[in-house]
Amino acid sequence: MNRILIIQTAFLGDVILATPVISELKRLYPTAEIDVLVKKGNESLLKNNPNIHYLVTFDKGVGKFIAIRSLIRQFRARKYDLAINLHRFGSSGLMTVLSGAKLKYGFKKNPFSFLYSKKFDHSMEGGLHEVERNLSIIKEFGAEEKKRPELFPSNQHFKNIEQYVGGNFFCFAPASVWFTKQLPKEKWVELIQHKSKEGKLYLLGGNEDVALCDEIIQTAGISNAFNLAGKLNLLESAALMSKAKRNFVNDSGPLHLASAMNAPVTVFFCSTIPGFGFGPLSDDSIVTETSLKLDCRPCGLHGHKACPKGHFDCGKSMVVSN
C-alpha cells in the first residue's frame, strides 16, 4: 500500500486510542504515506508523531457540510489505497465512503458501513479494550492484537515543564466533560489532603477547568498544591504526567494521556466501568470503583450531565485515600 487514510473525529481520548493503528500500519507498510483526520482542536495530540505523513483537521466552524465537501475533494486527490474509519458517526462514514479510496474499512455501527468494503464488530461485551477493537480492523494485514497508544512530546515540551519537576510530585486531573464520570469535588479534596504529605501536587486541565481546580485547592487548605489548568498544552501535560510519582484521573481523556506515556496512574470509575474497554494500559495501573453493589451502574457508556437516580452513590461512596 502506498497511501492510507485513518479517520478518528471523536474526543481526544479516542484519538489517543487510535495511535496503535497508525504505528502498526507504519510497521507493516514502512514506505506508505499515512494521513490522519481528526476534529479541529485534537490535532496537537499527534504533533511530532513520526508515523504520520499529513495531519488533516475537520473544522465544523466553517460549516459542517462545507468542511465535508472540502475534505472529500482532498481525499480523492490523494488516491488512497485504504481508508479506515475508527469513528462510528455518520459524518465520518460519509467521508469514508466518498473518499475515493480503493478499500474502505470501518465498524458496523456506522450508518454508512453498508457501503464499506469491509465492516467489523464493535462490541462492548467480551472484555476487549478499545485498542483491541481498533486493531481488529487491520488484523488481516498482520497487526498485533494489542498495543499501548503513544504520544510524542518534543524536547521543548519537556523543557517547558522542567520548572515543575524535582522531588516527589503527583498530578491530578479532576474534571470530565460528563458529570457522572467525574469523582466528586469533596473526594478530590480528601485525596489531595492525603497526598500533600508526600510531595508537590499539580492539578491539570483545560481553561474550562481552572475554577474547579481552584475550588478544590482552596477547600483543601494546603500550600503545596498548584493549579496548572489552562497553563499546559496537551503534550506538556503528557510530559509532566510521565515524570510524576503517580497520576490520579477520571475515566476521561487524561487517563489515555497516562496510558500513552506509560505513566503510573490511578483511575476512578464512577458511573462507567472498565469493562467497556477504556481502562488504563500503563504497566503500573490501579482501577478504583465503588464497593457498593448498585443495580443502576453502569448507567451508560459516556456518562450523564447529572445522576439519573439523583444520588450519585457510585462517586460519593468511593474510597480514595488508601
C-alpha positions in Angstrom: 0.0 0.0 0.0 1.2 3.5 -0.9 -1.3 5.8 0.8 -3.6 5.2 3.8 -6.2 7.4 5.4 -7.2 7.0 9.1 -10.3 8.9 10.3 -11.0 9.5 14.0 -13.0 12.6 14.6 -14.3 11.8 18.2 -12.9 13.0 21.5 -9.2 13.4 22.4 -9.1 10.0 24.2 -10.4 8.3 21.1 -7.6 9.9 19.1 -5.0 8.7 21.5 -6.5 5.2 21.3 -6.2 5.3 17.5 -2.4 5.7 17.6 -1.7 1.9 17.8 -3.4 1.6 14.4 -1.2 4.3 13.0 2.0 2.7 14.3 1.1 -0.8 13.3 0.3 0.3 9.8 3.6 2.1 9.6 5.4 -1.0 10.8 3.6 -3.2 8.2 4.0 -0.7 5.4 7.1 1.4 6.2 7.1 3.3 2.9 3.4 4.1 3.0 2.2 7.7 3.5 -0.3 7.6 6.4 -2.7 10.6 6.6 -4.9 11.1 9.7 -8.1 13.1 10.0 -9.1 14.4 13.5 -11.5 17.0 14.8 -10.1 20.5 15.0 -8.7 21.0 18.4 -7.3 17.5 18.7 -4.5 17.9 16.1 -1.9 19.0 18.7 -2.1 15.5 20.2 -0.5 14.0 17.2 2.2 16.6 16.7 5.6 15.1 16.2 4.2 11.6 15.5 6.8 10.2 13.1 4.4 7.7 11.6 2.1 10.4 10.2 2.7 11.9 6.8 -0.1 14.5 6.8 -2.4 15.6 9.6 -5.9 16.8 8.4 -8.4 18.6 10.6 -12.2 18.5 10.4 -13.3 22.1 11.2 -17.0 22.3 11.7 -16.6 26.0 12.4 -16.7 26.8 8.7 -19.9 24.8 8.3 -20.2 21.1 8.7 -21.1 20.2 5.1 -18.7 22.8 3.6 -15.9 21.2 5.6 -17.0 17.7 4.5 -17.1 18.6 0.8 -13.6 20.2 1.0 -12.2 17.2 2.8 -13.7 14.8 0.2 -12.0 16.7 -2.6 -8.7 16.5 -0.7 -9.1 12.8 -0.2 -10.0 12.0 -3.8 -6.9 13.9 -5.0 -4.7 11.7 -2.7 -5.9 8.5 -4.3 -5.8 6.3 -1.1 -5.3 2.6 -1.3 -7.1 2.2 2.1 -9.4 4.4 4.2 -10.0 3.3 7.8 -12.8 4.9 9.8 -12.5 4.4 13.5 -15.4 6.7 14.3 -18.9 5.4 14.4 -20.9 8.5 13.5 -22.5 9.4 10.1 -20.3 12.3 9.0 -17.1 10.3 9.2 -18.8 7.4 7.4 -19.9 9.6 4.6 -16.4 11.0 4.2 -15.0 7.4 4.2 -17.5 6.3 1.5 -16.8 9.3 -0.7 -13.1 9.4 -0.1 -12.3 7.6 -3.3 -10.1 5.0 -1.5 -9.8 1.6 -3.1 -10.6 -0.1 0.2 -12.9 1.3 2.8 -12.8 -0.3 6.3 -14.7 0.6 9.5 -17.1 -0.5 12.2 -20.6 -1.9 11.5 -22.1 0.6 13.9 -21.5 3.4 11.4 -24.7 4.2 9.5 -22.8 4.2 6.2 -21.0 0.9 6.9 -23.2 -0.9 4.4 -21.1 0.9 1.7 -17.7 -0.1 3.2 -15.5 -2.8 1.5 -15.3 -4.5 4.9 -17.1 -3.8 8.2 -16.2 -5.0 11.7 -17.9 -5.6 15.0 -17.5 -3.0 17.8 -18.9 -4.8 20.8 -18.7 -3.6 24.4 -19.1 -7.2 25.5 -16.3 -9.7 26.0 -13.8 -7.5 27.8 -11.9 -6.2 24.7 -10.1 -2.9 25.1 -10.9 -0.2 22.6 -7.3 -0.5 21.3 -8.0 -4.2 20.5 -11.3 -3.3 18.8 -9.4 -0.7 16.6 -6.6 -3.1 15.8 -9.0 -5.8 14.8 -9.7 -3.8 11.6 -6.2 -4.3 10.4 -5.7 -7.8 11.8 -5.7 -9.3 8.3 -2.6 -7.3 7.4 -0.6 -8.8 10.2 -1.2 -6.3 13.0 -0.7 -7.0 16.7 -3.8 -7.7 18.7 -3.0 -5.2 21.4 -0.5 -2.4 21.7 -0.1 0.6 24.0 -1.0 4.0 22.5 1.8 6.5 22.1 2.3 10.3 22.1 5.5 12.2 21.2 6.1 15.3 23.3 9.1 17.1 22.0 12.3 18.1 23.8 10.8 21.6 24.0 7.7 20.2 25.7 9.8 18.5 28.3 11.9 21.7 28.7 8.7 23.7 29.3 7.7 21.5 32.3 11.2 21.3 33.9 10.3 24.0 36.4 7.7 21.7 37.9 9.8 18.6 38.1 12.0 17.7 41.0 11.4 15.5 44.1 8.2 13.6 44.5 5.2 15.1 42.8 1.7 14.0 41.9 -0.7 15.0 39.1 -4.5 15.2 39.4 -7.0 15.7 36.6 -10.3 16.2 38.4 -12.5 17.3 35.5 -14.6 15.5 32.9 -17.0 16.5 30.2 -19.5 14.3 31.9 -20.6 14.9 35.5 -21.2 11.2 36.3 -17.7 10.3 35.1 -16.1 12.9 37.5 -15.1 12.0 41.0 -17.0 14.4 43.3 -15.1 17.5 44.4 -15.1 16.5 48.1 -13.3 13.3 47.1 -10.6 15.2 45.3 -10.2 17.5 48.3 -9.8 14.4 50.5 -7.3 12.9 48.1 -5.0 15.9 47.8 -5.1 16.5 51.5 -4.0 12.9 52.0 -1.2 13.1 49.3 0.0 16.5 50.4 2.3 14.9 53.0 4.2 13.0 50.2 5.2 15.8 47.7 4.0 18.6 45.5 0.6 18.4 43.9 -0.3 19.6 40.4 -3.9 19.9 39.2 -4.2 19.6 35.5 -7.0 20.5 33.0 -8.0 23.0 30.3 -9.1 26.6 30.6 -12.6 25.5 31.4 -11.3 23.6 34.5 -9.5 26.5 36.2 -12.3 27.3 38.6 -12.9 23.7 39.6 -9.2 23.2 40.4 -9.0 26.5 42.3 -12.0 25.4 44.4 -10.5 22.1 45.2 -7.2 23.6 46.3 -8.8 26.3 48.4 -11.2 23.9 50.1 -8.3 21.5 50.8 -6.4 24.4 52.5 -2.9 23.2 51.7 0.0 25.2 50.5 1.8 22.7 48.2 -0.9 22.2 45.6 -0.7 24.2 42.4 -3.3 24.9 39.7 -1.8 24.2 36.2 -5.2 24.0 34.5 -5.0 26.1 31.3 -1.2 26.6 31.7 0.0 23.5 29.9 -1.0 22.2 26.5 -1.8 18.5 26.0 1.7 17.3 25.2 3.2 19.3 28.0 0.6 17.7 30.3 1.6 14.3 29.0 5.2 15.1 29.6 4.6 16.2 33.2 2.5 13.1 33.9 5.3 10.9 32.6 7.6 12.3 35.4 5.0 12.1 38.2 5.3 9.7 41.0 1.6 8.9 40.4 -1.3 10.4 38.4 -4.9 10.4 39.5 -7.6 10.7 36.9 -11.3 10.0 36.0 -12.5 7.8 33.2 -11.7 10.6 30.8 -9.0 12.0 28.4 -6.2 12.3 30.9 -6.5 8.6 31.6 -5.4 8.0 28.0 -2.6 10.6 28.2 -1.2 8.5 31.1 -1.5 5.2 29.1 0.3 6.8 26.1 3.2 7.8 28.3 3.2 4.5 30.3 2.8 6.8 33.4 1.8 5.4 36.8 -1.9 6.0 37.2 -4.9 5.5 39.4 -8.3 5.8 37.6 -11.6 6.4 39.3 -14.6 4.8 37.5 -17.8 6.3 38.8 -20.9 5.7 36.6 -18.9 3.8 33.9 -16.9 0.5 34.2 -13.6 -0.7 32.9 -15.4 -3.5 31.1 -16.5 -1.0 28.4 -12.9 -1.2 27.2 -11.4 2.2 28.0 -9.3 1.3 31.0 -5.7 2.1 31.7 -2.8 0.5 29.7 0.1 1.7 31.8 2.3 -1.0 33.4 1.5 0.5 36.8 -2.3 1.0 36.8 -4.8 0.9 39.6 -8.6 1.0 38.9 -10.8 2.3 41.8 -14.5 1.7 41.9 -17.3 1.8 44.5 -17.7 -1.3 46.6 -21.4 -0.8 46.6 -23.5 -3.2 44.5 -25.5 -0.7 42.6 -28.1 -2.0 40.2 -28.0 1.3 38.3 -24.3 1.0 37.5 -23.2 1.4 34.7 -25.9 3.9 33.7 -24.4 4.5 30.3 -21.4 4.4 28.1 -20.5 8.1 28.1 -21.9 9.2 31.4 -24.5 11.9 32.1 -24.8 15.6 33.0 -26.4 14.5 36.2 -27.0 11.2 38.1 -30.2 9.7 36.6 -31.2 8.4 40.1 -30.3 11.7 41.8 -27.9 10.2 44.4 -24.6 9.7 42.6 -23.6 6.9 45.0 -21.1 5.4 42.5 -19.0 8.5 43.1 -19.8 9.6 46.6 -19.1 6.1 48.1 -15.6 5.9 46.5 -12.7 5.3 48.9 -9.8 7.4 47.7 -7.2 7.7 50.5 -6.0 4.2 51.0 
